[in-house]
Amino acid sequence: MIAGAVAVARQRITDRSQRPFIAGLIVLSVLSAYSRAAGLSHGSLFRDDAWVALTQRVPLHVAWHMVGTAPGFVMFERFWVGLTAPSTWWAQAPSFVIAVVTVPLVAIGARWLGLKSPAALFAATLIGISRIDVQYATHLKPYASDVLATLAVLIGGELFRRGRSPWLFALTALVATAVSFTVAPLVIGVAAVVLFEAWRSNRLKSLAGPLVLMAVPLVALYLAVRSGISPRLRESWAPNFFQYSSLHSLSHSLWNITSGLIAGFSDTTPHWHIAGLSKLILAFVIGGVVVGALRERGRLSAPWAGALVVAVLFAALHLAPLGTGRTDAYLYPA
């Protein structure tokens, strides 16, 4: 499998038609590293990273409940901060590296999932110039890991749809959720698509073992950490739930969520601030979604569609916010 992937990569590199795409990846990687490197510090950690860093100073059974996202991320940061202390620069290194490599990986993943090269590079550019991704690239925050976990789950679901083993999806989903609670609705949505694809292709029996492997540890993980979740979390999510007590509240919440989602794409980093750039990006995003939906309406990616349906359903049931809602809002217990 690895040898095959290397062979394909070598073929792509030597293919002249792929050179503009490869050049775009290189440019994006350099610019992403440059814009994020400004946050590296030789002084103290950022103030809101203190809670994650403090997990290194308490016993493991206490640190397990000091969660800012899934324990996998927090436990890794606990290990890394203890290994690199007192060097702040080295403590920031994993977040910085993940934030930088995520940008080209998004382009490569989007290309593999079916987008044309310009669209895949544009998707990566949105991540590359995103204010929140740049601002928190050197914080002990899970945002870049969230993007990487999301990409991995989508690829795992698409691999199954293309006939690969369901164990790949199960393992990918398990690892992704262990490091990022944000992808939980995504995992459920893609799992629903995987079940449908298995039923349609008479592969339901092959899913029994992988689904058990995925579900049991995830339920155990939730039960283990739920006592550490502060009520402040749901309070911070409330604006991103669908409200349906009246037609006015429904339309108002729909507008808030939609405008927040769209505005997020145009929230560019101050490092690359250009007058009118946000409005230009916004126009490209809206236009691209409309044109893309019309052109590809018969070939929409099933894993993406399943994830979107579950995300909307969870927001309607007030189980998870749509479009935003920080999972680290309970870092500081109420």
Phi and psi in degrees as GROMACS dihedral restraints (atoms count N, CA, C in turn):
[ dihedral_restraints ]
;  ai    aj    ak    al  type     phi  dphi    fc
    3     4     5     6     1   -65.9    20    10
    4     5     6     7     1   -41.7    20    10
    6     7     8     9     1   -62.5    20    10
    7     8     9    10     1   -38.2    20    10
    9    10    11    12     1   -64.6    20    10
   10    11    12    13     1   -41.7    20    10
   12    13    14    15     1   -64.6    20    10
   13    14    15    16     1   -39.2    20    10
   15    16    17    18     1   -64.4    20    10
   16    17    18    19     1   -41.4    20    10
   18    19    20    21     1   -63.5    20    10
   19    20    21    22     1   -42.5    20    10
   21    22    23    24     1   -63.7    20    10
   22    23    24    25     1   -43.7    20    10
   24    25    26    27     1   -61.3    20    10
   25    26    27    28     1   -41.6    20    10
   27    28    29    30     1   -64.1    20    10
   28    29    30    31     1   -39.1    20    10
   30    31    32    33     1   -65.5    20    10
   31    32    33    34     1   -40.5    20    10
   33    34    35    36     1   -64.6    20    10
   34    35    36    37     1   -40.6    20    10
   36    37    38    39     1   -64.2    20    10
   37    38    39    40     1   -39.4    20    10
   39    40    41    42     1   -81.8    20    10
   40    41    42    43     1   -10.9    20    10
   42    43    44    45     1   -78.1    20    10
   43    44    45    46     1   120.1    20    10
   45    46    47    48     1   -59.7    20    10
   46    47    48    49     1   -34.2    20    10
   48    49    50    51     1   -67.4    20    10
   49    50    51    52     1   -19.2    20    10
   51    52    53    54     1   -92.6    20    10
   52    53    54    55     1    -7.4    20    10
   54    55    56    57     1   -63.6    20    10
   55    56    57    58     1   -39.8    20    10
   57    58    59    60     1   -60.3    20    10
   58    59    60    61     1   -38.1    20    10
   60    61    62    63     1   -66.1    20    10
   61    62    63    64     1   -43.6    20    10
   63    64    65    66     1   -64.2    20    10
   64    65    66    67     1   -41.2    20    10
   66    67    68    69     1   -61.8    20    10
   67    68    69    70     1   -39.5    20    10
   69    70    71    72     1   -62.3    20    10
   70    71    72    73     1   -40.1    20    10
   72    73    74    75     1   -61.7    20    10
   73    74    75    76     1   -42.3    20    10
   75    76    77    78     1   -65.4    20    10
   76    77    78    79     1   -45.2    20    10
   78    79    80    81     1   -61.6    20    10
   79    80    81    82     1   -46.0    20    10
   81    82    83    84     1   -61.2    20    10
   82    83    84    85     1   -41.4    20    10
   84    85    86    87     1   -63.5    20    10
   85    86    87    88     1   -44.3    20    10
   87    88    89    90     1   -64.9    20    10
   88    89    90    91     1   -47.0    20    10
   90    91    92    93     1   -65.5    20    10
   91    92    93    94     1   -37.7    20    10
   93    94    95    96     1   -64.9    20    10
   94    95    96    97     1   -43.9    20    10
   96    97    98    99     1   -63.9    20    10
   97    98    99   100     1   -41.7    20    10
   99   100   101   102     1   -63.9    20    10
  100   101   102   103     1   -46.4    20    10
  102   103   104   105     1   -69.4    20    10
  103   104   105   106     1   -28.7    20    10
  105   106   107   108     1   -88.5    20    10
  106   107   108   109     1   -23.7    20    10
  108   109   110   111     1   -65.1    20    10
  109   110   111   112     1   -22.0    20    10
  111   112   113   114     1   -63.1    20    10
  112   113   114   115     1   -21.1    20    10
  114   115   116   117     1   -85.2    20    10
  115   116   117   118     1    -9.6    20    10
  117   118   119   120     1   -66.3    20    10
  118   119   120   121     1   136.9    20    10
  120   121   122   123     1  -131.5    20    10
  121   122   123   124     1   144.3    20    10
  123   124   125   126     1  -100.2    20    10
  124   125   126   127     1     1.7    20    10
  126   127   128   129     1   -95.0    20    10
  127   128   129   130     1  -134.1    20    10
  129   130   131   132     1   -91.5    20    10
  130   131   132   133     1   165.0    20    10
  132   133   134   135     1   -67.5    20    10
  133   134   135   136     1   160.2    20    10
  135   136   137   138     1   -63.7    20    10
  136   137   138   139     1   149.6    20    10
  138   139   140   141     1   -57.6    20    10
  139   140   141   142     1   -41.6    20    10
  141   142   143   144     1   -80.2    20    10
  142   143   144   145     1     4.1    20    10
  144   145   146   147     1   -92.9    20    10
  145   146   147   148     1    -5.8    20    10
  147   148   149   150     1   -59.8    20    10
  148   149   150   151     1   -39.0    20    10
  150   151   152   153     1   -63.4    20    10
  151   152   153   154     1   -42.9    20    10
  153   154   155   156     1   -67.1    20    10
  154   155   156   157     1   -42.3    20    10
  156   157   158   159     1   -64.5    20    10
  157   158   159   160     1   -32.3    20    10
  159   160   161   162     1   -68.2    20    10
  160   161   162   163     1   -18.2    20    10
  162   163   164   165     1   -60.6    20    10
  163   164   165   166     1   -21.9    20    10
  165   166   167   168     1   -75.0    20    10
  166   167   168   169     1   -16.1    20    10
  168   169   170   171     1  -101.7    20    10
  169   170   171   172     1     4.3    20    10
  171   172   173   174     1  -124.7    20    10
  172   173   174   175     1   161.8    20    10
  174   175   176   177     1   -60.9    20    10
  175   176   177   178     1   159.0    20    10
  177   178   179   180     1   -59.3    20    10
  178   179   180   181     1   -40.4    20    10
  180   181   182   183     1   -68.0    20    10
  181   182   183   184     1   -23.1    20    10
  183   184   185   186     1   -83.1    20    10
  184   185   186   187     1   -43.6    20    10
  186   187   188   189     1   -60.7    20    10
  187   188   189   190     1   -31.2    20    10
  189   190   191   192     1   -57.4    20    10
  190   191   192   193     1   -32.5    20    10
  192   193   194   195     1   -94.3    20    10
  193   194   195   196     1    -3.3    20    10
  195   196   197   198     1   -89.7    20    10
  196   197   198   199     1    67.9    20    10
  198   199   200   201     1   -97.8    20    10
  199   200   201   202     1   141.0    20    10
  201   202   203   204     1  -113.8    20    10
  202   203   204   205     1   -20.0    20    10
  204   205   206   207     1  -155.4    20    10
  205   206   207   208     1  -153.5    20    10
  207   208   209   210     1   -60.9    20    10
  208   209   210   211     1   147.8    20    10
  210   211   212   213     1   -58.9    20    10
  211   212   213   214     1   -25.3    20    10
  213   214   215   216     1   -57.9    20    10
  214   215   216   217     1   -43.6    20    10
  216   217   218   219     1   -66.6    20    10
  217   218   219   220     1   -45.9    20    10
  219   220   221   222     1   -66.5    20    10
  220   221   222   223     1   -40.6    20    10
  222   223   224   225     1   -66.2    20    10
  223   224   225   226     1   -36.7    20    10
  225   226   227   228     1   -64.9    20    10
  226   227   228   229     1   -44.1    20    10
  228   229   230   231     1   -64.1    20    10
  229   230   231   232     1   -36.1    20    10
  231   232   233   234     1   -60.7    20    10
  232   233   234   235     1   -45.6    20    10
  234   235   236   237     1   -65.2    20    10
  235   236   237   238     1   -44.7    20    10
  237   238   239   240     1   -69.6    20    10
  238   239   240   241     1   -42.8    20    10
  240   241   242   243     1   -62.0    20    10
  241   242   243   244     1   -40.4    20    10
  243   244   245   246     1   -66.6    20    10
  244   245   246   247     1   -31.2    20    10
  246   247   248   249     1   -76.0    20    10
  247   248   249   250     1   -34.0    20    10
  249   250   251   252     1  -103.1    20    10
  250   251   252   253     1    -9.7    20    10
  252   253   254   255     1   -57.5    20    10
  253   254   255   256     1   143.8    20    10
  255   256   257   258     1   -97.2    20    10
  256   257   258   259     1    20.7    20    10
  258   259   260   261     1   -78.4    20    10
  259   260   261   262     1   111.7    20    10
  261   262   263   264     1   -66.6    20    10
  262   263   264   265     1   -39.7    20    10
  264   265   266   267     1   -57.8    20    10
  265   266   267   268     1   -46.2    20    10
  267   268   269   270     1   -69.5    20    10
  268   269   270   271     1   -31.7    20    10
  270   271   272   273     1   -63.9    20    10
  271   272   273   274     1   -33.4    20    10
  273   274   275   276     1   -81.7    20    10
  274   275   276   277     1   -15.7    20    10
  276   277   278   279     1   -56.0    20    10
  277   278   279   280     1   -47.8    20    10
  279   280   281   282     1   -59.5    20    10
  280   281   282   283     1   -45.3    20    10
  282   283   284   285     1   -61.0    20    10
  283   284   285   286     1   -41.7    20    10
  285   286   287   288     1   -63.7    20    10
  286   287   288   289     1   -47.8    20    10
  288   289   290   291     1   -62.7    20    10
  289   290   291   292     1   -45.4    20    10
  291   292   293   294     1   -61.9    20    10
  292   293   294   295     1   -42.5    20    10
  294   295   296   297     1   -62.8    20    10
  295   296   297   298     1   -35.4    20    10
  297   298   299   300     1   -75.9    20    10
  298   299   300   301     1   -48.3    20    10
  300   301   302   303     1   -71.5    20    10
  301   302   303   304     1   -22.6    20    10
  303   304   305   306     1   -62.0    20    10
  304   305   306   307     1   -35.1    20    10
  306   307   308   309     1   -60.9    20    10
  307   308   309   310     1   -56.4    20    10
  309   310   311   312     1   -66.2    20    10
  310   311   312   313     1   -31.2    20    10
  312   313   314   315     1   -64.9    20    10
  313   314   315   316     1   -34.1    20    10
  315   316   317   318     1   -62.5    20    10
  316   317   318   319     1   -43.1    20    10
  318   319   320   321     1   -63.5    20    10
  319   320   321   322     1   -45.6    20    10
  321   322   323   324     1   -64.3    20    10
  322   323   324   325     1   -43.9    20    10
  324   325   326   327     1   -65.1    20    10
  325   326   327   328     1   -43.1    20    10
  327   328   329   330     1   -63.9    20    10
  328   329   330   331     1   -37.8    20    10
  330   331   332   333     1   -63.8    20    10
  331   332   333   334     1   -43.7    20    10
  333   334   335   336     1   -66.5    20    10
  334   335   336   337     1   -33.0    20    10
  336   337   338   339     1   -75.6    20    10
  337   338   339   340     1    -6.9    20    10
  339   340   341   342     1   124.9    20    10
  340   341   342   343     1    -6.1    20    10
  342   343   344   345     1   -74.6    20    10
  343   344   345   346     1   151.2    20    10
  345   346   347   348     1   -69.1    20    10
  346   347   348   349     1   160.1    20    10
  348   349   350   351     1   -55.1    20    10
  349   350   351   352     1   -47.9    20    10
  351   352   353   354     1   -60.3    20    10
  352   353   354   355     1   -40.6    20    10
  354   355   356   357     1   -66.9    20    10
  355   356   357   358     1   -39.8    20    10
  357   358   359   360     1   -65.2    20    10
  358   359   360   361     1   -41.6    20    10
  360   361   362   363     1   -67.4    20    10
  361   362   363   364     1   -36.1    20    10
  363   364   365   366     1   -65.3    20    10
  364   365   366   367     1   -41.3    20    10
  366   367   368   369     1   -60.1    20    10
  367   368   369   370     1   -42.7    20    10
  369   370   371   372     1   -67.9    20    10
  370   371   372   373     1   -34.7    20    10
  372   373   374   375     1   -63.5    20    10
  373   374   375   376     1   -38.0    20    10
  375   376   377   378     1   -59.4    20    10
  376   377   378   379     1   -41.0    20    10
  378   379   380   381     1   -69.3    20    10
  379   380   381   382     1   -40.6    20    10
  381   382   383   384     1   -62.6    20    10
  382   383   384   385     1   -35.2    20    10
  384   385   386   387     1  -105.5    20    10
  385   386   387   388     1     5.7    20    10
  387   388   389   390     1   -62.6    20    10
  388   389   390   391     1   130.6    20    10
  390   391   392   393     1   -59.3    20    10
  391   392   393   394     1   -45.8    20    10
  393   394   395   396     1   -69.3    20    10
  394   395   396   397     1   -34.5    20    10
  396   397   398   399     1   -70.1    20    10
  397   398   399   400     1   -38.0    20    10
  399   400   401   402     1   -73.4    20    10
  400   401   402   403     1   -45.6    20    10
  402   403   404   405     1   -61.2    20    10
  403   404   405   406     1   -39.2    20    10
  405   406   407   408     1  -103.2    20    10
  406   407   408   409     1    12.7    20    10
  408   409   410   411     1   -64.3    20    10
  409   410   411   412     1   -24.6    20    10
  411   412   413   414     1  -112.4    20    10
  412   413   414   415     1    12.4    20    10
  414   415   416   417     1   -92.6    20    10
  415   416   417   418     1   163.6    20    10
  417   418   419   420     1   -84.2    20    10
  418   419   420   421     1    62.2    20    10
  420   421   422   423     1  -119.0    20    10
  421   422   423   424     1   154.2    20    10
  423   424   425   426     1   -92.3    20    10
  424   425   426   427     1     8.9    20    10
  426   427   428   429     1   -60.7    20    10
  427   428   429   430     1   -46.9    20    10
  429   430   431   432     1   -65.9    20    10
  430   431   432   433     1   -37.7    20    10
  432   433   434   435     1   -64.2    20    10
  433   434   435   436     1   -33.9    20    10
  435   436   437   438     1   -60.3    20    10
  436   437   438   439     1   -44.3    20    10
  438   439   440   441     1   -63.1    20    10
  439   440   441   442     1   -45.0    20    10
  441   442   443   444     1   -64.3    20    10
  442   443   444   445     1   -41.6    20    10
  444   445   446   447     1   -64.7    20    10
  445   446   447   448     1   -40.2    20    10
  447   448   449   450     1   -60.7    20    10
  448   449   450   451     1   -46.9    20    10
  450   451   452   453     1   -60.7    20    10
  451   452   453   454     1   -42.4    20    10
  453   454   455   456     1   -63.3    20    10
  454   455   456   457     1   -41.1    20    10
  456   457   458   459     1   -66.4    20    10
  457   458   459   460     1   -42.8    20    10
  459   460   461   462     1   -62.3    20    10
  460   461   462   463     1   -42.0    20    10
  462   463   464   465     1   -67.1    20    10
  463   464   465   466     1   -39.5    20    10
  465   466   467   468     1   -60.7    20    10
  466   467   468   469     1   -43.2    20    10
  468   469   470   471     1   -65.3    20    10
  469   470   471   472     1   -40.4    20    10
  471   472   473   474     1   -68.4    20    10
  472   473   474   475     1   -34.8    20    10
  474   475   476   477     1   -60.2    20    10
  475   476   477   478     1   -42.5    20    10
  477   478   479   480     1   -64.9    20    10
  478   479   480   481     1   -42.1    20    10
  480   481   482   483     1   -60.9    20    10
  481   482   483   484     1   -28.9    20    10
  483   484   485   486     1   -90.9    20    10
  484   485   486   487     1     9.7    20    10
  486   487   488   489     1   101.3    20    10
  487   488   489   490     1     4.6    20    10
  489   490   491   492     1   -81.2    20    10
  490   491   492   493     1   173.1    20    10
  492   493   494   495     1   -64.8    20    10
  493   494   495   496     1   139.4    20    10
  495   496   497   498     1   -66.4    20    10
  496   497   498   499     1   -18.7    20    10
  498   499   500   501     1   -63.7    20    10
  499   500   501   502     1   -31.6    20    10
  501   502   503   504     1   -62.3    20    10
  502   503   504   505     1   -45.5    20    10
  504   505   506   507     1   -65.5    20    10
  505   506   507   508     1   -44.2    20    10
  507   508   509   510     1   -60.8    20    10
  508   509   510   511     1   -46.6    20    10
  510   511   512   513     1   -66.3    20    10
  511   512   513   514     1   -41.0    20    10
  513   514   515   516     1   -61.9    20    10
  514   515   516   517     1   -46.3    20    10
  516   517   518   519     1   -64.7    20    10
  517   518   519   520     1   -38.9    20    10
  519   520   521   522     1   -64.5    20    10
  520   521   522   523     1   -48.5    20    10
  522   523   524   525     1   -65.4    20    10
  523   524   525   526     1   -43.2    20    10
  525   526   527   528     1   -60.7    20    10
  526   527   528   529     1   -44.2    20    10
  528   529   530   531     1   -72.2    20    10
  529   530   531   532     1   -28.0    20    10
  531   532   533   534     1   -68.4    20    10
  532   533   534   535     1   -23.3    20    10
  534   535   536   537     1  -108.5    20    10
  535   536   537   538     1    -7.8    20    10
  537   538   539   540     1  -154.8    20    10
  538   539   540   541     1   107.4    20    10
  540   541   542   543     1   -65.9    20    10
  541   542   543   544     1   -21.2    20    10
  543   544   545   546     1   -58.7    20    10
  544   545   546   547     1   -30.3    20    10
  546   547   548   549     1   -86.0    20    10
  547   548   549   550     1     2.7    20    10
  549   550   551   552     1   -56.0    20    10
  550   551   552   553     1   -49.8    20    10
  552   553   554   555     1   -61.3    20    10
  553   554   555   556     1   -35.5    20    10
  555   556   557   558     1   -63.0    20    10
  556   557   558   559     1   -44.8    20    10
  558   559   560   561     1   -60.7    20    10
  559   560   561   562     1   -42.7    20    10
  561   562   563   564     1   -64.5    20    10
  562   563   564   565     1   -42.9    20    10
  564   565   566   567     1   -63.6    20    10
  565   566   567   568     1   -46.2    20    10
  567   568   569   570     1   -68.3    20    10
  568   569   570   571     1   -35.8    20    10
  570   571   572   573     1   -62.0    20    10
  571   572   573   574     1   -37.6    20    10
  573   574   575   576     1   -63.4    20    10
  574   575   576   577     1   -40.7    20    10
  576   577   578   579     1   -65.9    20    10
  577   578   579   580     1   -40.3    20    10
  579   580   581   582     1   -61.5    20    10
  580   581   582   583     1   -42.5    20    10
  582   583   584   585     1   -61.4    20    10
  583   584   585   586     1   -43.1    20    10
  585   586   587   588     1   -63.6    20    10
  586   587   588   589     1   -44.3    20    10
  588   589   590   591     1   -63.7    20    10
  589   590   591   592     1   -37.4    20    10
  591   592   593   594     1   -65.9    20    10
  592   593   594   595     1   -40.9    20    10
  594   595   596   597     1   -65.3    20    10
  595   596   597   598     1   -40.6    20    10
  597   598   599   600     1   -70.0    20    10
  598   599   600   601     1   -30.0    20    10
  600   601   602   603     1  -106.2    20    10
  601   602   603   604     1    14.8    20    10
  603   604   605   606     1    57.4    20    10
  604   605   606   607     1    44.0    20    10
  606   607   608   609     1  -120.9    20    10
  607   608   609   610     1    21.9    20    10
  609   610   611   612     1   -60.6    20    10
  610   611   612   613     1   -39.3    20    10
  612   613   614   615     1   -61.4    20    10
  613   614   615   616     1   -31.3    20    10
  615   616   617   618     1   -72.4    20    10
  616   617   618   619     1   -11.9    20    10
  618   619   620   621     1   -89.1    20    10
  619   620   621   622     1   -17.1    20    10
  621   622   623   624     1   -55.6    20    10
  622   623   624   625     1   -55.9    20    10
  624   625   626   627     1   -62.2    20    10
  625   626   627   628     1   -50.1    20    10
  627   628   629   630     1   -59.3    20    10
  628   629   630   631     1   -39.8    20    10
  630   631   632   633     1   -68.2    20    10
  631   632   633   634     1   -37.1    20    10
  633   634   635   636     1   -64.9    20    10
  634   635   636   637     1   -43.8    20    10
  636   637   638   639     1   -58.0    20    10
  637   638   639   640     1   -37.9    20    10
  639   640   641   642     1   -79.1    20    10
  640   641   642   643     1   -44.0    20    10
  642   643   644   645     1   -73.9    20    10
  643   644   645   646     1   -45.7    20    10
  645   646   647   648     1   -60.5    20    10
  646   647   648   649     1   -50.7    20    10
  648   649   650   651     1   -64.0    20    10
  649   650   651   652     1   -33.9    20    10
  651   652   653   654     1   -68.2    20    10
  652   653   654   655     1   -40.6    20    10
  654   655   656   657     1   -65.6    20    10
  655   656   657   658     1   -43.0    20    10
  657   658   659   660     1   -62.1    20    10
  658   659   660   661     1   -38.4    20    10
  660   661   662   663     1   -63.6    20    10
  661   662   663   664     1   -44.7    20    10
  663   664   665   666     1   -63.4    20    10
  664   665   666   667     1   -45.7    20    10
  666   667   668   669     1   -62.7    20    10
  667   668   669   670     1   -31.9    20    10
  669   670   671   672     1   -73.9    20    10
  670   671   672   673     1   -31.2    20    10
  672   673   674   675     1  -107.1    20    10
  673   674   675   676     1    -8.8    20    10
  675   676   677   678     1   -63.9    20    10
  676   677   678   679     1   -27.3    20    10
  678   679   680   681     1   -68.8    20    10
  679   680   681   682     1   -17.7    20    10
  681   682   683   684     1   -91.3    20    10
  682   683   684   685     1     0.8    20    10
  684   685   686   687     1   -87.5    20    10
  685   686   687   688     1   124.4    20    10
  687   688   689   690     1   -81.5    20    10
  688   689   690   691     1   149.3    20    10
  690   691   692   693     1   -58.5    20    10
  691   692   693   694     1   -19.9    20    10
  693   694   695   696     1   -61.9    20    10
  694   695   696   697     1   -23.0    20    10
  696   697   698   699     1   -62.5    20    10
  697   698   699   700     1   -51.3    20    10
  699   700   701   702     1   -66.2    20    10
  700   701   702   703     1   -31.9    20    10
  702   703   704   705     1   -62.8    20    10
  703   704   705   706     1   -40.5    20    10
  705   706   707   708     1   -72.1    20    10
  706   707   708   709     1   -22.1    20    10
  708   709   710   711     1   -86.2    20    10
  709   710   711   712     1   -19.6    20    10
  711   712   713   714     1   -49.9    20    10
  712   713   714   715     1   -43.8    20    10
  714   715   716   717     1   -63.1    20    10
  715   716   717   718     1   -14.2    20    10
  717   718   719   720     1  -110.5    20    10
  718   719   720   721     1    23.1    20    10
  720   721   722   723     1  -101.3    20    10
  721   722   723   724     1   150.9    20    10
  723   724   725   726     1   -76.0    20    10
  724   725   726   727     1   128.0    20    10
  726   727   728   729     1  -105.2    20    10
  727   728   729   730     1   129.8    20    10
  729   730   731   732     1  -134.8    20    10
  730   731   732   733     1    30.9    20    10
  732   733   734   735     1   -69.7    20    10
  733   734   735   736     1   -23.8    20    10
  735   736   737   738     1  -153.5    20    10
  736   737   738   739     1   167.5    20    10
  738   739   740   741     1   -63.5    20    10
  739   740   741   742     1   -37.0    20    10
  741   742   743   744     1   -65.0    20    10
  742   743   744   745     1   -44.1    20    10
  744   745   746   747     1   -66.4    20    10
  745   746   747   748     1   -35.6    20    10
  747   748   749   750     1   -65.7    20    10
  748   749   750   751     1   -48.0    20    10
  750   751   752   753     1   -65.6    20    10
  751   752   753   754     1   -36.3    20    10
  753   754   755   756     1   -66.6    20    10
  754   755   756   757     1   -45.1    20    10
  756   757   758   759     1   -68.1    20    10
  757   758   759   760     1   -36.0    20    10
  759   760   761   762     1   -63.1    20    10
  760   761   762   763     1   -41.2    20    10
  762   763   764   765     1   -66.5    20    10
  763   764   765   766     1   -44.2    20    10
  765   766   767   768     1   -60.8    20    10
  766   767   768   769     1   -46.1    20    10
  768   769   770   771     1   -66.9    20    10
  769   770   771   772     1   -45.8    20    10
  771   772   773   774     1   -64.0    20    10
  772   773   774   775     1   -46.7    20    10
  774   775   776   777     1   -65.6    20    10
  775   776   777   778     1   -35.7    20    10
  777   778   779   780     1   -65.9    20    10
  778   779   780   781     1   -41.0    20    10
  780   781   782   783     1   -62.7    20    10
  781   782   783   784     1   -46.9    20    10
  783   784   785   786     1   -68.8    20    10
  784   785   786   787     1   -42.3    20    10
  786   787   788   789     1   -63.3    20    10
  787   788   789   790     1   -30.5    20    10
  789   790   791   792     1   -61.5    20    10
  790   791   792   793     1   -31.4    20    10
  792   793   794   795     1   -70.9    20    10
  793   794   795   796     1   -26.0    20    10
  795   796   797   798     1  -101.5    20    10
  796   797   798   799     1     8.8    20    10
  798   799   800   801     1   -85.2    20    10
  799   800   801   802     1    84.9    20    10
  801   802   803   804     1   -89.6    20    10
  802   803   804   805     1   155.9    20    10
  804   805   806   807     1   -65.3    20    10
  805   806   807   808     1   141.2    20    10
  807   808   809   810     1   -64.1    20    10
  808   809   810   811     1   -19.3    20    10
  810   811   812   813     1   -63.1    20    10
  811   812   813   814     1   -31.4    20    10
  813   814   815   816     1  -116.1    20    10
  814   815   816   817     1    34.3    20    10
  816   817   818   819     1   -70.2    20    10
  817   818   819   820     1   121.9    20    10
  819   820   821   822     1  -129.8    20    10
  820   821   822   823     1   132.4    20    10
  822   823   824   825     1   -56.7    20    10
  823   824   825   826     1   127.3    20    10
  825   826   827   828     1    84.0    20    10
  826   827   828   829     1    -4.6    20    10
  828   829   830   831     1   -63.8    20    10
  829   830   831   832     1   -40.7    20    10
  831   832   833   834     1   -60.1    20    10
  832   833   834   835     1   -44.7    20    10
  834   835   836   837     1   -66.5    20    10
  835   836   837   838     1   -36.1    20    10
  837   838   839   840     1   -66.2    20    10
  838   839   840   841     1   -44.4    20    10
  840   841   842   843     1   -62.5    20    10
  841   842   843   844     1   -42.4    20    10
  843   844   845   846     1   -59.2    20    10
  844   845   846   847     1   -44.1    20    10
  846   847   848   849     1   -63.4    20    10
  847   848   849   850     1   -42.2    20    10
  849   850   851   852     1   -63.6    20    10
  850   851   852   853     1   -40.9    20    10
  852   853   854   855     1   -64.7    20    10
  853   854   855   856     1   -50.5    20    10
  855   856   857   858     1   -62.9    20    10
  856   857   858   859     1   -46.8    20    10
  858   859   860   861     1   -62.9    20    10
  859   860   861   862     1   -41.8    20    10
  861   862   863   864     1   -64.2    20    10
  862   863   864   865     1   -40.4    20    10
  864   865   866   867     1   -64.0    20    10
  865   866   867   868     1   -45.1    20    10
  867   868   869   870     1   -65.1    20    10
  868   869   870   871     1   -51.5    20    10
  870   871   872   873     1   -63.6    20    10
  871   872   873   874     1   -43.5    20    10
  873   874   875   876     1   -62.3    20    10
  874   875   876   877     1   -41.3    20    10
  876   877   878   879     1   -64.3    20    10
  877   878   879   880     1   -38.4    20    10
  879   880   881   882     1   -70.0    20    10
  880   881   882   883     1   -40.2    20    10
  882   883   884   885     1   -75.9    20    10
  883   884   885   886     1   -33.7    20    10
  885   886   887   888     1  -110.0    20    10
  886   887   888   889     1    20.9    20    10
  888   889   890   891     1   -61.5    20    10
  889   890   891   892     1   -23.5    20    10
  891   892   893   894     1   -91.3    20    10
  892   893   894   895     1    -5.5    20    10
  894   895   896   897     1  -134.8    20    10
  895   896   897   898     1    37.1    20    10
  897   898   899   900     1   -65.7    20    10
  898   899   900   901     1   140.2    20    10
  900   901   902   903     1   -66.1    20    10
  901   902   903   904     1   121.3    20    10
  903   904   905   906     1   -60.9    20    10
  904   905   906   907     1   -46.5    20    10
  906   907   908   909     1   -59.2    20    10
  907   908   909   910     1   -39.3    20    10
  909   910   911   912     1   -64.0    20    10
  910   911   912   913     1   -44.5    20    10
  912   913   914   915     1   -63.2    20    10
  913   914   915   916     1   -43.1    20    10
  915   916   917   918     1   -62.9    20    10
  916   917   918   919     1   -40.6    20    10
  918   919   920   921     1   -63.4    20    10
  919   920   921   922     1   -40.5    20    10
  921   922   923   924     1   -65.7    20    10
  922   923   924   925     1   -42.6    20    10
  924   925   926   927     1   -61.6    20    10
  925   926   927   928     1   -45.7    20    10
  927   928   929   930     1   -67.4    20    10
  928   929   930   931     1   -37.7    20    10
  930   931   932   933     1   -61.1    20    10
  931   932   933   934     1   -43.6    20    10
  933   934   935   936     1   -66.0    20    10
  934   935   936   937     1   -41.9    20    10
  936   937   938   939     1   -62.6    20    10
  937   938   939   940     1   -44.0    20    10
  939   940   941   942     1   -64.0    20    10
  940   941   942   943     1   -37.4    20    10
  942   943   944   945     1   -68.3    20    10
  943   944   945   946     1   -34.2    20    10
  945   946   947   948     1   -70.5    20    10
  946   947   948   949     1   -33.9    20    10
  948   949   950   951     1   -88.9    20    10
  949   950   951   952     1     1.5    20    10
  951   952   953   954     1    61.7    20    10
  952   953   954   955     1    36.8    20    10
  954   955   956   957     1   -97.7    20    10
  955   956   957   958     1   -31.3    20    10
  957   958   959   960     1  -154.1    20    10
  958   959   960   961     1   144.9    20    10
  960   961   962   963     1   -75.6    20    10
  961   962   963   964     1   158.6    20    10
  963   964   965   966     1  -110.7    20    10
  964   965   966   967     1   119.1    20    10
  966   967   968   969     1    96.4    20    10
  967   968   969   970     1   -27.0    20    10
  969   970   971   972     1  -162.0    20    10
  970   971   972   973     1  -164.2    20    10
  972   973   974   975     1   109.9    20    10
  973   974   975   976     1    92.8    20    10
  975   976   977   978     1   -70.1    20    10
  976   977   978   979     1   128.8    20    10
  978   979   980   981     1   -77.4    20    10
  979   980   981   982     1   -11.3    20    10
  981   982   983   984     1   -96.1    20    10
  982   983   984   985     1    16.6    20    10
  984   985   986   987     1   -69.2    20    10
  985   986   987   988     1   -15.4    20    10
  987   988   989   990     1  -107.5    20    10
  988   989   990   991     1    23.8    20    10
  990   991   992   993     1   -60.3    20    10
  991   992   993   994     1   -34.4    20    10
  993   994   995   996     1  -108.9    20    10
  994   995   996   997     1   100.6    20    10
  996   997   998   999     1   -54.0    20    10
  997   998   999  1000     1   140.1    20    10
